Amino acid sequence: MTGAVLAVDQGTSGTKALVICPERGVIGSGSAPVRPRYGAAGSVEADPAELLGSVLDAGRQAVEAAAEPVVAVGLANQGETVLAWDPATGRPLTDAVVWQDRRAEGVCAGLGAYGEELRQLTGLPLDPYFAAPKMAWIRRELTREGVVTTSDSWLVHRLTGAFVTDAATAGRTQLLGLHDVGWSPAALEIFGLSDERLPTVVDCAGPVGTTTAFGGEIPLTGLLVDQQAALLAQNALEPGQAKCTYGTGAFLLAQTGSSPRGSSSGLVSCVAWRLGGRTDYCLDGQVYTAASAVRWLSDIGVISGAADLDPVGATAPGTGGVVFVPALAGLAAPWWRSDLRGSVTGLGLDTTAGHLVRALCEGIAAQVVALADAVAADLGEPLTVLRVDGGLTRSALLMQTQADLLQRPVEVSALPDVTALGAGVVARLGLDPHLPPREATPRWKPSAVYEPRIGPDEAAARLARFRTAVDALLERA
């Protein structure tokens, strides 16, 4: 079937929607903000009504801009964000507990003895980042009513009435068996969730229901978690190909093919996607705070927003000895220390806003280097190039810093809204199951390529300063 598809990316700080025509490319777009609330004790919540409203607003904007009907819808989601809701009415019973929320640390601490078993079962380390600890926390602290699921299941239910989740999103819960790609009774028992009614795990491409939310009766034919959607849209279809998305956090994923690869370097092994019953896997590493760290720097008045990174950073030739570990929501892979707080060291009376901006860029980039090094160790060979996307790739300072510290070229995607494009890919594949994935993915091309401008010795010295600061945090904790 030909025709345009509506691709919706429901993200942490907003929802983006594209209408994508197979011949003409993007012919309509829309967006709507989401405003997560940050509170005490690591609380990060969002209003479910705002999540759904943003999907409807952005999607309708895109369809109106395209000025033609769409033949299918694809939806990408935040992954580890969860809520409880009434399956009879669709009414939310709690706010959405966002992936950055740390209040399930107590749940994880109490289950520490099961950490290795859970990693073997699900590929994921025991950490409040993932959905299952949050689901258990909701059941302990908020409500025993209704169902508790990742946000995609609620959104799909509100759009179509179906009760499903895709295999890749299910893989972010810590409740899915890594090898059989089904709900794990052992993992459910560990988290005290054995009696829960869980959504059906479906392929990432295929019809799951219809919606009238965007005009007419339109099938929903694609579901995929956000970072894997970006990996697919980046055309990373072969083992060893990797991408990093710089959004609220920064997320590096590397394709590993049809078999899960165990990580000895602190990465996550998880489902990349399941298409036509075949599962592909990836290695996944996370930086919890990227754009959210930039927002924090804005909130305290150092800059006015992400657009200031380059002009303010240009006022200083370097970091001036400042080292910023932006662990504002803990450190993720490869350290997995959700209890840590960030640090800024090396401050002096001569420290300027430019030094702080450059130190933040180094802190984000150094964490991504740690992820790239971990991928190289697990795959047995270094990445030759890093493909990147996301809002922060607009910062030439951050991208050049990344290339310098990585000592590899950094290729910035020429395609905007890569996660939404990935949702469009699975929507297209869901319409035509005989279409090869490579033909459904956009042709890869970079808008810019950043080559290292410093030598390996200077890069190693700058990375060593960052790792010394991380080690100091680890020793104090």
C-alpha positions in Angstrom: 0.0 0.0 0.0 1.3 3.4 -0.9 0.5 6.7 0.7 1.8 8.9 3.5 2.1 7.7 7.1 1.9 9.8 10.3 4.9 9.2 12.5 4.7 10.4 16.1 7.5 10.6 18.7 6.2 11.1 22.2 9.3 12.3 24.1 10.2 13.5 27.5 10.0 17.2 26.8 7.7 17.2 23.8 6.0 15.3 21.0 7.0 15.6 17.4 5.0 14.4 14.5 5.8 14.0 10.8 3.7 13.0 7.8 6.1 11.0 5.5 5.5 10.3 1.9 7.6 7.4 0.4 8.2 9.5 -2.8 8.3 13.1 -1.4 9.7 12.6 2.1 8.4 14.8 5.0 5.4 16.7 3.8 4.0 17.9 7.1 5.2 18.3 10.7 3.9 19.3 14.1 5.1 19.6 17.7 3.7 20.1 21.1 5.5 20.6 24.4 5.5 18.4 27.5 6.6 19.8 30.8 7.9 17.2 33.3 7.9 18.3 36.9 11.1 17.8 38.9 10.6 17.5 42.7 12.3 16.3 45.8 13.8 12.8 46.3 14.5 12.4 42.6 10.9 12.8 41.6 10.2 13.4 37.9 6.6 13.2 36.8 4.4 14.2 33.9 0.7 14.7 33.5 -0.7 11.8 31.4 -3.3 14.1 29.9 -0.5 16.3 28.7 1.2 13.3 27.1 -1.9 12.3 25.2 -2.8 15.9 24.4 0.6 16.4 22.9 0.3 13.3 20.7 -3.1 14.5 19.4 -2.0 18.1 18.9 1.3 17.3 17.2 -0.3 14.6 15.0 -3.2 16.8 13.9 -0.8 19.7 13.1 1.3 17.4 10.9 -1.8 16.1 9.1 -3.1 19.6 8.6 0.2 20.8 7.3 0.4 17.9 4.8 -3.1 18.7 3.5 -3.7 15.1 2.6 -4.9 12.0 4.5 -2.6 9.4 5.9 -2.8 5.6 5.5 -1.2 4.5 8.8 0.2 5.8 12.1 3.5 4.9 13.9 4.3 5.7 17.5 7.6 6.0 19.3 7.6 6.3 23.1 9.8 7.3 26.0 10.5 3.7 27.0 10.8 3.5 30.8 8.1 6.0 31.8 5.2 4.3 33.6 1.8 4.9 35.1 -1.2 3.1 36.6 -4.5 3.4 34.8 -8.0 1.9 34.7 -8.2 -0.5 31.7 -12.0 -0.2 31.6 -12.1 3.5 31.2 -8.5 4.5 30.2 -8.5 6.9 33.1 -5.0 7.5 34.6 -4.8 6.5 38.3 -1.3 8.1 38.8 0.8 10.7 37.1 3.4 9.3 34.7 6.6 8.4 36.5 9.2 9.5 34.0 12.3 7.5 33.2 14.6 9.9 35.0 12.7 9.4 38.3 14.9 7.9 41.1 12.3 7.2 43.8 12.5 3.4 43.1 16.1 3.4 44.5 14.7 1.7 47.7 13.0 -1.0 45.6 16.3 -1.7 43.9 18.3 -1.7 47.1 15.9 -4.3 48.6 16.4 -6.5 45.6 20.1 -6.2 45.4 20.6 -10.0 45.9 18.7 -10.6 42.6 20.8 -8.2 40.5 22.8 -10.8 38.6 19.8 -13.1 38.1 17.9 -10.2 36.6 20.8 -9.3 34.3 20.9 -12.9 33.1 17.2 -13.0 32.6 16.5 -9.6 31.0 19.9 -8.2 30.0 19.4 -5.2 32.2 21.1 -4.2 35.5 19.0 -3.4 38.6 18.5 0.3 38.4 15.5 2.7 39.0 15.9 3.9 35.4 14.1 0.8 34.1 10.3 0.4 34.2 9.9 -2.6 36.6 11.3 -0.9 39.7 9.0 2.1 39.1 6.1 -0.3 38.5 6.8 -2.0 41.9 7.2 1.4 43.6 3.8 2.6 42.2 2.3 -0.6 43.6 3.9 -0.1 47.0 3.5 3.6 47.4 0.6 4.9 45.2 -2.1 2.4 44.2 -3.0 -1.2 43.8 -5.8 -0.5 41.4 -6.0 -0.9 37.6 -3.0 -1.9 35.5 0.6 -0.5 35.7 2.4 -0.3 32.3 4.8 1.8 30.3 3.3 4.9 28.8 3.0 3.5 25.3 0.4 0.9 26.3 -1.8 3.6 27.8 -1.4 5.9 24.7 -2.2 3.0 22.3 -5.2 2.0 24.4 -6.5 5.6 24.3 -6.0 5.8 20.6 -7.2 2.3 19.6 -8.6 0.3 22.6 -5.8 -2.3 22.2 -3.7 -3.5 25.2 -0.3 -4.1 23.7 3.4 -3.1 23.9 6.1 -3.7 21.3 8.9 -6.1 21.9 11.6 -3.4 22.2 9.6 -1.3 24.7 8.9 -4.4 26.7 12.6 -5.0 26.7 13.1 -1.8 28.7 10.9 -3.0 31.6 13.3 -5.6 33.1 10.4 -8.0 32.9 11.0 -9.4 29.5 13.1 -12.5 28.9 16.0 -11.5 26.7 16.2 -14.7 24.7 12.5 -15.8 24.4 11.2 -12.2 24.1 8.3 -13.0 26.4 7.3 -11.9 29.9 9.6 -13.6 32.4 7.7 -15.3 35.3 10.9 -15.2 37.4 11.5 -11.5 36.9 7.8 -10.8 37.6 8.1 -12.7 40.9 11.2 -10.9 41.9 9.5 -7.5 41.6 6.3 -8.7 43.2 4.4 -8.2 40.0 3.3 -11.8 39.2 -0.4 -11.0 39.5 -0.3 -8.0 37.2 -2.3 -8.0 34.0 0.4 -7.1 31.3 -0.1 -6.0 27.7 0.5 -8.4 24.9 4.0 -8.2 23.4 3.7 -7.6 19.6 6.1 -7.1 16.7 7.2 -3.5 16.2 5.6 -3.5 12.7 2.0 -4.8 12.1 -1.6 -3.6 12.7 -2.6 -3.4 16.3 -5.9 -1.4 15.9 -7.4 1.7 14.3 -7.8 5.3 15.5 -10.0 8.1 14.5 -7.8 10.7 16.3 -6.2 12.1 13.1 -9.1 12.0 10.7 -11.0 8.9 9.4 -10.3 5.3 10.5 -6.5 4.9 10.3 -4.6 1.7 11.3 -1.8 2.0 13.9 0.8 -0.2 12.3 4.1 0.7 14.0 5.3 0.8 17.6 8.9 1.2 18.7 10.7 2.6 21.8 12.5 5.9 21.1 16.2 5.1 21.0 15.7 1.9 18.9 13.5 4.0 16.5 16.5 6.4 16.1 18.8 3.4 15.5 16.5 2.1 12.8 16.2 5.5 11.1 19.9 5.9 11.2 20.0 2.8 8.9 22.1 0.9 11.5 20.9 -2.5 10.2 24.2 -4.4 10.4 26.0 -5.6 13.5 28.5 -3.1 14.8 26.8 0.0 13.4 26.1 2.6 16.2 24.4 5.9 16.8 24.1 8.4 19.7 21.1 10.5 20.2 21.6 13.7 22.2 18.3 14.6 23.7 17.1 15.0 27.4 19.8 12.3 28.0 22.4 10.9 25.5 21.9 7.3 24.3 24.4 5.3 22.4 23.2 2.1 20.8 25.1 -0.5 18.7 23.4 -3.2 16.6 24.5 -6.7 17.4 22.4 -8.8 15.1 20.1 -11.8 15.8 21.8 -12.9 19.0 22.0 -10.9 22.3 25.6 -10.0 23.2 26.4 -10.1 26.9 28.3 -7.0 28.1 31.4 -7.2 30.3 31.7 -3.4 30.2 28.6 -2.2 31.9 26.3 -1.8 28.9 22.8 -3.1 28.5 21.9 -5.9 26.1 18.4 -5.6 24.8 15.9 -6.0 22.0 16.5 -3.5 19.1 13.3 -4.5 17.3 11.2 -7.5 16.3 10.1 -7.6 12.7 8.3 -10.4 11.1 8.9 -12.6 14.2 12.7 -12.1 13.9 14.4 -10.3 16.8 17.5 -8.1 16.4 19.4 -7.0 19.5 21.6 -4.1 20.5 24.0 -2.9 23.1 22.8 0.2 24.8 24.5 2.8 27.0 22.9 5.9 28.6 23.9 9.3 29.9 21.0 10.4 32.1 21.5 14.2 31.7 22.4 15.9 28.4 19.9 18.5 27.4 18.5 18.4 30.9 21.9 19.4 32.2 21.9 22.3 29.7 18.5 23.2 31.0 19.8 23.2 34.6 22.6 25.5 33.6 19.9 27.8 32.1 17.8 27.5 35.3 20.6 28.8 37.4 21.2 31.7 35.1 24.6 30.8 33.5 23.0 30.7 30.0 19.6 31.4 28.7 19.2 28.2 26.7 20.8 25.6 24.5 21.3 28.2 21.8 23.8 29.9 24.1 26.2 26.9 24.2 28.3 28.0 21.2 28.4 31.8 21.7 29.0 31.6 25.4 31.5 28.7 25.1 33.4 30.8 22.4 34.2 33.4 25.1 36.7 30.9 26.7 39.6 29.1 25.0 39.1 26.0 27.2 37.6 24.9 30.5 40.0 26.9 32.6 40.7 23.8 34.8 37.0 23.3 35.5 35.7 19.7 35.5 31.9 19.2 35.4 30.5 15.7 36.0 26.9 16.3 35.0 25.5 13.4 37.0 22.4 15.4 38.0 20.2 12.3 37.9 23.0 9.8 38.8 25.5 8.1 36.6 24.2 5.4 34.2 26.3 3.1 32.0 29.0 1.9 32.5 29.0 2.9 36.2 25.3 2.3 37.2 25.3 4.5 40.3 21.9 6.1 40.5 22.8 7.4 44.0 25.5 9.8 42.8 25.2 13.5 42.5 27.0 15.7 40.0 30.1 17.8 40.7 31.8 20.9 39.5 35.5 21.2 40.5 38.4 23.5 39.7 36.5 26.7 40.2 38.4 29.9 40.7 37.8 33.7 40.9 38.6 33.8 37.2 36.0 31.1 36.2 33.5 32.4 33.7 30.3 31.2 32.1 32.3 30.2 29.1 34.5 27.9 31.2 31.3 26.3 32.7 29.8 25.8 29.3 32.9 24.1 27.9 33.2 22.0 31.0 29.6 20.8 30.6 30.2 19.9 27.0 33.3 18.0 28.0 31.4 16.2 30.7 28.7 15.0 28.3 31.2 14.1 25.7 33.4 12.2 28.1 30.5 10.0 29.2 29.7 9.2 25.6 33.4 8.2 25.1 33.0 5.9 28.0 30.0 4.3 26.3 31.9 4.0 23.0 34.9 2.4 24.7 32.5 -0.1 26.4 30.9 -0.9 23.0 34.4 -1.4 21.5 35.4 -3.7 24.3 32.2 -5.8 23.9 32.4 -6.0 20.1 36.1 -6.6 20.0 36.8 -3.7 17.7 36.5 0.1 18.0 33.8 2.2 16.4 35.1 3.7 13.2 32.7 6.5 13.2 29.8 7.7 15.4 26.5 8.8 13.8 24.6 11.3 15.9 21.2 13.0 16.0 19.1 14.9 18.5 18.6 18.6 19.4 22.0 19.1 21.0 23.8 18.1 17.7 23.0 21.7 16.7 25.9 22.8 19.0 29.1 22.8 17.0 31.0 23.2 20.3 29.6 19.9 21.7 30.0 18.0 18.5 33.6 19.2 18.1 34.3 18.3 21.7 32.8 14.9 21.1 35.0 14.3 18.1 38.1 15.5 19.9 37.6 13.3 23.0 36.4 10.3 20.9 39.3 10.6 18.4 36.9 9.5 15.7 34.8 11.4 13.2 31.3 12.4 14.3 28.7 12.4 11.6 25.6 14.6 12.3 22.4 13.3 10.7 21.0 15.5 8.0 17.5 14.2 8.8 15.7 16.1 11.6 13.5 14.3 14.1 15.2 10.9 13.6 13.1 9.1 16.3 9.9 10.1 14.5 11.4 8.9 11.2 12.0 5.5 12.9 8.3 5.4 13.9 7.5 6.1 10.3 9.7 3.2 9.2 7.9 0.7 11.3 4.5 2.1 10.3 5.5 1.6 6.7 6.8 -2.0 7.4 3.5 -2.7 9.2 1.6 -1.8 6.1 3.8 -3.9 3.8 5.4 -6.9 5.6 7.2 -7.8 2.4 9.1 -4.5 2.2 12.8 -5.0 3.2 13.7 -2.7 6.2 16.5 -1.2 4.2 14.1 0.1 1.6 11.9 1.6 4.3 14.6 3.5 6.0 15.8 7.0 4.9 19.0 7.2 2.9 21.8 8.0 5.3 23.6 11.3 4.8 25.4 13.6 7.2 24.8 17.4 7.4 28.2 17.8 9.0 31.2 15.7 9.8 33.4 16.7 12.8 37.0 15.5 12.7 39.2 15.5 15.7 41.3 18.7 16.0 43.5 17.5 18.9 45.9 14.6 19.2 45.4 11.5 21.2 47.7 12.6 24.0 45.6 15.7 24.7 42.4 13.8 24.4 43.7 11.2 26.9 44.7 13.9 29.4 41.3 15.6 29.2 39.5 12.3 29.7 41.8 11.4 32.6 40.8 14.6 34.4 37.1 13.7 33.9 37.6 10.2 35.2 39.5 11.4 38.2 36.5 13.6 39.1 34.2 10.6 38.6 36.5 8.4 40.8 36.3 11.1 43.5 32.5 10.9 43.4 32.6 7.1 43.6 34.9 7.2 46.6 32.8 9.7 48.5 29.5 7.9 47.9 
